[in-house]
Amino acid sequence: MKIKNKKILIIIGGGISAYKSLDLIRLLKKNKNEVKVILTKSGKEFVTPLSITTLTNSKTFEDVFDKNSEAEIDHISLSRWADLIVVLPATANFMTKLSLGKAEDLATTVILASNKDILLVPAMNVRMWIHKATQRNVKTLKDYGYLFIGPEKGEMACGEYGEGKMSSPRQIFSFLDNYFNKKNIIKKRKLRALVTAGPTREYIDPVRYISNESSGKQGYEIAEALSRLGIETTLITGPTNLVSNKDIKTKKIITASEMFETVKKNLPVDIAVCAAAVTDFKPIYKSKSKLKKDNLRLKSFELQKNIDIVEFLSKNNKHRPKIVIGFAAETENLDKNALSKLKQKNCDIIIANDVSKKDSGFNSDYNRVSIIDNSGKIKVVKKNKKSFIANIIADIILDKILINDRSFN
Ligand code: PMT
């Protein structure tokens, strides 16, 4: 299927490959898409407003303080108008500005004000691309949810060879095709997801409880990533300091039993991701009043197992989600232990995180994971931001749903 009737806002940056933007505009227009263009000051050194206007049949936007264009369409309306914003070439300098959140011209202001996905198409000399500063910016931007295509390996305009060549207009077009196809399927299918996050607390008396170090960050990031894809997402969360996006239906619970009851109430769903660190045991007896220090019950108290929520979901004949994903918090034999949890809990995917290190896992912004599916295939993601890992998980889920459901058209 070819994309059509989409509104694409193209921002042309200042690099030699800017001339290829004209081919992309031509391809998009040929397929009956609407295109508007913001031409940056340095982009103007490589392509002219006249050639753009001729291809787009629309005026070229250049200046945030341009009285004429502001009257016609302001920077907020421009970003709301678009279904997707594409920046090409995304130069090292432009990406630095984006990673700093600058709003110093029309292009950066539109992007900062945008509520749409933004696709960056980098192009630069290989040394500039592999420079630590550029790579740090790319990481930050991926973390913010920016999409990337390329750069490709090849001969560059400067005569050097390596990674830095801009993806071709055809490659960009097929990326866009794929992107809108997925969005379309999600919309038509009305996919629903449920994510558990955070710790649970099991009270011994009104002020004391058993719990763990989970901050909820990993689960919240997964809920965000799924919701950003257009999936209707319910987040069931134990006590945390986090606030979720208003598009996410958020249910706050305290105990494992409350989490279980809330999960049941929110079925059926297509996707379940259980990132919560559910406390495995709860005290059989909970004192109604605060226990005194010399109370015999404090010296030893009996525990009973909490119901396993992910196992309940994956073995649920009536409402089994199409995809059930569990997490495995491990300190040793990561993949082996996680694989046996995957089998025991009948999950489709298990995400093993190494929680033996202080700089990732529980209560950190970072995680290091192995994503293992039920065929034993393992994808290792080295230490990275939880938001980055969440985006990878969301993409894997979506691909799995699309592959699994061949009957859908
Ligand atoms: O919250 P953060 O600070 O961001 O940290 C993230 C995390 C380390 C908590 C998260 O990435 C993670 O690993 N979550 C699962 C922690 C855990 O309880 O692992 P487990 O190996 O004990 O449990 C395996 C799976 O069973 C998990 O999917 C868990 O949600 C689920 N489970 C466990 C017990 C239970 N009663 N019900 C469950 O659903």
Boltz pocket constraint, residues with backbone or C-beta under 6 A from the ligand:
constraints:
  - pocket:
      binder: B
      contacts: [[A, 196], [A, 197], [A, 198], [A, 199], [A, 213], [A, 214], [A, 215], [A, 216], [A, 217], [A, 218], [A, 219], [A, 256], [A, 274], [A, 275], [A, 276], [A, 277], [A, 278], [A, 279], [A, 280], [A, 306], [A, 307], [A, 308], [A, 309], [A, 310], [A, 311], [A, 325], [A, 326], [A, 327], [A, 328], [A, 329], [A, 330], [A, 341], [A, 351], [A, 353], [A, 355], [A, 361], [A, 362], [A, 363], [A, 364], [A, 386]]
      max_distance: 6.0
